[in-house]
Amino acid sequence: MLFPSLTELVPALHTAIGPVILISGVGLLLLSMTNRLGRVIDRARILREALASDDAAMRERALAQLPILWSRADRIRKAIIYSTVSVFFAALLIITVFIAALFAFDNIGLFVALLFIGCLLALIWSLLLFLKDVNQGLVALKLELGDVTNDKANACE
């Protein structure tokens, strides 16, 4: 049969719909990552202006933060790439599961499993990079605040 009937198509769609939820969730994660990347780029531009300042301490703090910001931008870029790879694998998984369910291909279980594992491994690596960026952002914040954090910590004790 060249074209499946609607009653044959609906179960195939039902089987393939699960990974779509994964794509939606990773899409929100990508939105968060691109926002963070934009903030890092904006902050680097502000620090570049601070380098022109006459205040030596301000220039020193800006110079200390710029390598951190470059590293963060690179790390977020990699996290975005791995998230995108995860979505790519999820899309391939949806297509594969749909076609397999539609045409009753039972011998592609290993391929489906590998796609799913690849999707989740890429997502896990992306999340680890994202977490590292959050921690590195706190290091940059501590450099920016300088002695203010030490004064506040001493005042609270």
Backbone as CSV, one residue per row, in Angstrom:
resi,resn,N_x,N_y,N_z,CA_x,CA_y,CA_z,C_x,C_y,C_z
1,MET,0.852,-1.167,0.000,0.000,0.000,0.000,0.904,1.238,0.000
2,LEU,0.645,2.151,-0.919,1.488,3.334,-1.073,1.185,4.387,-0.020
3,PHE,-0.088,4.675,0.219,-0.466,5.690,1.196,-1.213,5.025,2.349
4,PRO,-0.757,5.229,3.577,-1.445,4.606,4.712,-2.769,5.314,4.995
5,SER,-3.676,4.567,5.588,-4.957,5.158,5.965,-4.765,5.963,7.253
6,LEU,-5.739,6.764,7.578,-5.676,7.579,8.794,-5.578,6.706,10.035
7,THR,-6.264,5.606,10.053,-6.204,4.717,11.227,-4.825,4.087,11.377
8,GLU,-4.085,3.950,10.304,-2.709,3.447,10.388,-1.739,4.570,10.741
9,LEU,-2.054,5.771,10.344,-1.169,6.915,10.558,-1.184,7.413,11.995
10,VAL,-2.335,7.440,12.635,-2.457,7.991,13.983,-1.589,7.241,15.005
11,PRO,-1.585,5.909,15.049,-0.691,5.227,15.997,0.788,5.521,15.728
12,ALA,1.151,5.654,14.461,2.542,5.977,14.120,2.900,7.366,14.637
13,LEU,1.987,8.315,14.482,2.229,9.664,15.007,2.322,9.642,16.526
14,HIS,1.456,8.870,17.159,1.452,8.763,18.619,2.787,8.216,19.125
15,THR,3.324,7.244,18.429,4.597,6.642,18.816,5.745,7.643,18.672
16,ALA,5.710,8.463,17.649,6.819,9.372,17.349,6.744,10.699,18.101
17,ILE,5.655,10.961,18.827,5.452,12.290,19.407,6.284,12.526,20.677
18,GLY,6.686,11.487,21.377,7.432,11.638,22.628,8.662,12.534,22.529
19,PRO,9.547,12.294,21.562,10.741,13.144,21.456,10.448,14.612,21.123
20,VAL,9.249,14.912,20.651,8.891,16.301,20.354,8.919,17.127,21.640
21,ILE,8.521,16.519,22.737,8.563,17.211,24.035,10.005,17.545,24.392
22,LEU,10.912,16.638,24.100,12.336,16.884,24.339,12.813,18.084,23.519
23,ILE,12.395,18.162,22.270,12.787,19.285,21.418,12.275,20.598,22.003
24,SER,11.062,20.592,22.504,10.499,21.800,23.101,11.304,22.242,24.322
25,GLY,11.643,21.302,25.177,12.426,21.632,26.373,13.816,22.143,26.033
26,VAL,14.463,21.500,25.084,15.794,21.950,24.679,15.702,23.309,23.997
27,GLY,14.601,23.567,23.316,14.407,24.892,22.707,14.392,25.989,23.753
28,LEU,13.733,25.733,24.872,13.739,26.717,25.966,15.132,26.875,26.560
29,LEU,15.843,25.776,26.667,17.225,25.838,27.153,18.092,26.657,26.198
30,LEU,17.899,26.461,24.899,18.641,27.250,23.904,18.329,28.736,24.017
31,LEU,17.084,29.050,24.290,16.706,30.451,24.481,17.474,31.047,25.661
32,SER,17.544,30.319,26.746,18.280,30.781,27.922,19.767,30.951,27.608
33,MET,20.319,30.008,26.880,21.747,30.077,26.544,22.061,31.251,25.631
34,THR,21.220,31.488,24.640,21.480,32.615,23.745,21.339,33.936,24.497
35,ASN,20.418,34.001,25.452,20.308,35.209,26.276,21.571,35.418,27.102
36,ARG,22.099,34.343,27.678,23.343,34.453,28.449,24.500,34.898,27.560
37,LEU,24.557,34.352,26.357,25.624,34.745,25.431,25.518,36.234,25.107
38,GLY,24.305,36.709,24.886,24.111,38.136,24.622,24.552,39.001,25.790
39,ARG,24.270,38.545,27.001,24.684,39.297,28.198,26.211,39.331,28.322
40,VAL,26.858,38.222,28.015,28.321,38.176,28.080,28.911,39.137,27.052
41,ILE,28.352,39.139,25.854,28.844,40.045,24.805,28.628,41.496,25.213
42,ASP,27.464,41.806,25.750,27.198,43.177,26.216,28.175,43.584,27.305
43,ARG,28.421,42.671,28.240,29.345,42.972,29.343,30.762,43.198,28.823
44,ALA,31.185,42.434,27.849,32.524,42.609,27.275,32.654,43.977,26.607
45,ARG,31.596,44.413,25.971,31.623,45.740,25.342,31.727,46.841,26.395
46,ILE,31.041,46.667,27.509,31.121,47.648,28.603,32.530,47.673,29.185
47,LEU,33.115,46.492,29.367,34.473,46.432,29.918,35.489,47.031,28.963
48,ARG,35.256,46.898,27.684,36.162,47.507,26.711,36.174,49.027,26.879
49,GLU,35.009,49.583,27.154,34.940,51.025,27.408,35.652,51.378,28.711
50,ALA,35.577,50.481,29.711,36.241,50.733,30.994,37.760,50.755,30.842
51,LEU,38.270,50.099,29.820,39.714,50.100,29.598,40.227,51.489,29.239
52,ALA,39.362,52.350,28.726,39.754,53.715,28.372,39.712,54.658,29.572
53,SER,39.300,54.142,30.720,39.157,54.966,31.921,40.524,55.402,32.462
54,ASP,40.519,56.512,33.195,41.731,56.984,33.846,41.975,56.264,35.170
55,ASP,40.964,55.582,35.679,41.061,54.872,36.954,41.815,53.549,36.740
56,ALA,43.004,53.456,37.332,43.854,52.272,37.157,43.205,51.021,37.737
57,ALA,42.537,51.151,38.872,41.893,49.992,39.493,40.762,49.471,38.610
58,MET,40.020,50.390,37.987,38.930,49.992,37.103,39.476,49.270,35.877
59,ARG,40.570,49.797,35.330,41.185,49.138,34.173,41.700,47.751,34.543
60,GLU,42.288,47.636,35.717,42.828,46.349,36.166,41.709,45.314,36.324
61,ARG,40.584,45.724,36.923,39.450,44.798,37.061,38.887,44.414,35.698
62,ALA,38.824,45.384,34.779,38.317,45.097,33.432,39.243,44.118,32.713
63,LEU,40.529,44.328,32.820,41.487,43.421,32.184,41.405,42.019,32.767
64,ALA,41.149,41.915,34.065,41.024,40.600,34.699,39.756,39.878,34.256
65,GLN,38.711,40.626,33.946,37.429,40.019,33.572,37.348,39.618,32.103
66,LEU,38.065,40.333,31.235,37.935,40.058,29.802,38.279,38.618,29.413
67,PRO,39.365,38.031,29.926,39.625,36.622,29.580,38.523,35.680,30.087
68,ILE,37.961,36.000,31.241,36.864,35.184,31.776,35.655,35.285,30.860
69,LEU,35.348,36.493,30.405,34.202,36.675,29.511,34.416,35.957,28.179
70,TRP,35.651,36.002,27.672,35.937,35.295,26.420,35.725,33.789,26.612
71,SER,36.218,33.277,27.728,36.050,31.862,28.028,34.575,31.502,28.179
72,ARG,33.817,32.367,28.850,32.385,32.127,29.020,31.665,32.122,27.681
73,ALA,31.986,33.092,26.824,31.342,33.156,25.517,31.630,31.891,24.715
74,ASP,32.862,31.429,24.758,33.237,30.216,24.045,32.511,29.001,24.623
75,ARG,32.418,28.933,25.942,31.744,27.811,26.606,30.241,27.815,26.274
76,ILE,29.621,28.984,26.285,28.202,29.061,25.951,27.985,28.681,24.489
77,ARG,28.887,29.106,23.621,28.795,28.732,22.198,28.825,27.216,22.058
78,LYS,29.733,26.570,22.778,29.806,25.105,22.724,28.542,24.470,23.294
79,ALA,28.019,25.027,24.366,26.776,24.496,24.947,25.632,24.620,23.946
80,ILE,25.579,25.732,23.224,24.546,25.925,22.202,24.710,24.895,21.085
81,ILE,25.944,24.649,20.695,26.196,23.649,19.641,25.717,22.275,20.097
82,TYR,26.067,21.871,21.324,25.651,20.548,21.805,24.138,20.462,21.985
83,SER,23.506,21.535,22.405,22.041,21.529,22.497,21.417,21.378,21.118
84,THR,21.992,22.048,20.141,21.496,21.949,18.773,21.685,20.537,18.223
85,VAL,22.821,19.928,18.534,23.051,18.534,18.132,22.011,17.622,18.789
86,SER,21.699,17.894,20.043,20.675,17.117,20.744,19.329,17.223,20.031
87,VAL,18.958,18.424,19.629,17.701,18.620,18.898,17.757,17.910,17.544
88,PHE,18.901,17.959,16.894,19.070,17.278,15.609,18.844,15.773,15.775
89,PHE,19.477,15.184,16.805,19.277,13.756,17.068,17.817,13.450,17.405
90,ALA,17.180,14.319,18.175,15.771,14.110,18.525,14.898,14.160,17.268
91,ALA,15.197,15.079,16.356,14.427,15.167,15.111,14.622,13.903,14.266
92,LEU,15.866,13.443,14.175,16.113,12.192,13.454,15.405,11.019,14.131
93,LEU,15.379,11.042,15.454,14.693,10.000,16.211,13.198,10.000,15.888
94,ILE,12.594,11.169,15.844,11.164,11.271,15.521,10.888,10.716,14.132
95,ILE,11.688,11.116,13.169,11.495,10.641,11.799,11.664,9.126,11.729
96,THR,12.712,8.624,12.383,12.984,7.185,12.357,11.873,6.383,13.018
97,VAL,11.447,6.831,14.204,10.383,6.111,14.912,9.084,6.166,14.116
98,PHE,8.783,7.310,13.526,7.561,7.447,12.735,7.576,6.497,11.538
99,ILE,8.669,6.500,10.800,8.766,5.633,9.624,8.739,4.160,10.033
100,ALA,9.451,3.831,11.115,9.468,2.443,11.583,8.080,1.993,12.020
101,ALA,7.357,2.854,12.728,6.008,2.490,13.165,5.056,2.416,11.981
102,LEU,5.225,3.290,11.028,4.333,3.350,9.871,4.485,2.126,8.970
103,PHE,5.722,1.722,8.749,5.972,0.622,7.825,6.373,-0.670,8.523
104,ALA,6.204,-0.712,9.847,6.461,-1.914,10.655,7.881,-2.441,10.483
105,PHE,8.851,-1.543,10.552,10.256,-1.960,10.555,10.621,-2.317,11.991
106,ASP,10.859,-3.576,12.223,11.151,-4.008,13.591,12.636,-4.171,13.865
107,ASN,13.469,-4.093,12.870,14.892,-4.385,13.055,15.764,-3.126,13.174
108,ILE,15.185,-1.996,13.545,15.993,-0.775,13.678,16.069,-0.306,15.130
109,GLY,15.811,-1.209,16.045,15.841,-0.858,17.470,17.177,-0.308,17.917
110,LEU,18.276,-0.906,17.452,19.603,-0.438,17.842,19.840,0.987,17.340
111,PHE,19.430,1.282,16.113,19.600,2.624,15.558,18.799,3.646,16.359
112,VAL,17.562,3.298,16.710,16.722,4.185,17.519,17.366,4.410,18.886
113,ALA,17.875,3.340,19.493,18.530,3.465,20.800,19.763,4.361,20.713
114,LEU,20.554,4.202,19.657,21.750,5.029,19.492,21.390,6.501,19.282
115,LEU,20.347,6.761,18.522,19.906,8.146,18.345,19.474,8.750,19.677
116,PHE,18.719,7.986,20.453,18.247,8.474,21.749,19.414,8.722,22.703
117,ILE,20.355,7.796,22.745,21.531,7.955,23.609,22.354,9.158,23.160
118,GLY,22.554,9.311,21.851,23.289,10.464,21.331,22.607,11.770,21.683
119,CYS,21.296,11.786,21.584,20.510,12.973,21.932,20.731,13.355,23.392
120,LEU,20.627,12.380,24.273,20.774,12.670,25.705,22.213,12.978,26.097
121,LEU,23.184,12.317,25.480,24.584,12.637,25.788,24.937,14.060,25.366
122,ALA,24.468,14.467,24.194,24.708,15.845,23.747,24.040,16.835,24.689
123,LEU,22.839,16.508,25.149,22.133,17.377,26.087,22.864,17.456,27.418
124,ILE,23.338,16.326,27.928,24.074,16.311,29.194,25.346,17.148,29.077
125,TRP,26.082,16.989,27.991,27.320,17.761,27.816,27.007,19.260,27.738
126,SER,25.938,19.589,27.053,25.510,20.986,26.954,25.185,21.551,28.337
127,LEU,24.468,20.777,29.136,24.106,21.235,30.484,25.334,21.391,31.381
128,LEU,26.303,20.499,31.236,27.537,20.632,32.032,28.294,21.907,31.653
129,LEU,28.359,22.202,30.366,29.001,23.443,29.925,28.236,24.660,30.438
130,PHE,26.923,24.580,30.410,26.075,25.669,30.894,26.307,25.901,32.389
131,LEU,26.373,24.826,33.157,26.627,24.932,34.596,28.003,25.536,34.864
132,LYS,28.993,25.136,34.091,30.332,25.701,34.250,30.316,27.203,33.958
133,ASP,29.521,27.616,32.968,29.401,29.047,32.665,28.796,29.804,33.840
134,VAL,27.784,29.239,34.459,27.164,29.904,35.614,28.197,30.098,36.716
135,ASN,28.980,29.078,36.986,30.015,29.193,38.016,31.082,30.209,37.632
136,GLN,31.458,30.228,36.373,32.465,31.183,35.924,31.918,32.609,35.968
137,GLY,30.626,32.765,35.772,30.003,34.086,35.892,30.127,34.635,37.303
138,LEU,30.058,33.753,38.283,30.234,34.198,39.667,31.671,34.632,39.942
139,VAL,32.620,33.989,39.308,34.022,34.404,39.445,34.200,35.813,38.889
140,ALA,33.611,36.079,37.727,33.696,37.418,37.130,32.999,38.448,38.016
141,LEU,31.883,38.074,38.614,31.178,38.992,39.507,32.035,39.330,40.723
142,LYS,32.705,38.342,41.261,33.568,38.585,42.415,34.702,39.545,42.043
143,LEU,35.256,39.388,40.848,36.295,40.324,40.395,35.739,41.734,40.232
144,GLU,34.534,41.831,39.718,33.908,43.138,39.501,33.646,43.846,40.819
145,LEU,33.145,43.091,41.778,32.807,43.714,43.054,34.044,44.008,43.899
146,GLY,35.104,43.279,43.656,36.366,43.542,44.341,36.234,43.483,45.843
147,ASP,36.679,44.542,46.505,36.702,44.585,47.957,35.319,44.774,48.568
148,VAL,34.339,45.143,47.782,32.999,45.355,48.313,32.463,44.080,48.948
149,THR,32.710,42.933,48.312,32.200,41.669,48.858,32.863,41.343,50.183
150,ASN,34.137,41.634,50.299,34.835,41.372,51.564,34.325,42.288,52.670
151,ASP,34.067,43.566,52.353,33.555,44.506,53.354,32.180,44.078,53.829
152,LYS,31.302,43.661,52.900,29.951,43.239,53.276,29.988,41.961,54.096
153,ALA,30.879,41.027,53.724,30.978,39.775,54.457,31.456,40.029,55.881
154,ASN,32.404,40.935,56.042,32.900,41.257,57.376,31.830,41.977,58.205
155,ALA,31.005,42.791,57.558,29.962,43.525,58.268,28.857,42.575,58.754
156,CYS,28.640,41.476,58.035,27.591,40.521,58.423,28.012,39.627,59.574
157,GLU,29.291,39.508,59.818,29.764,38.591,60.868,29.616,39.154,62.245
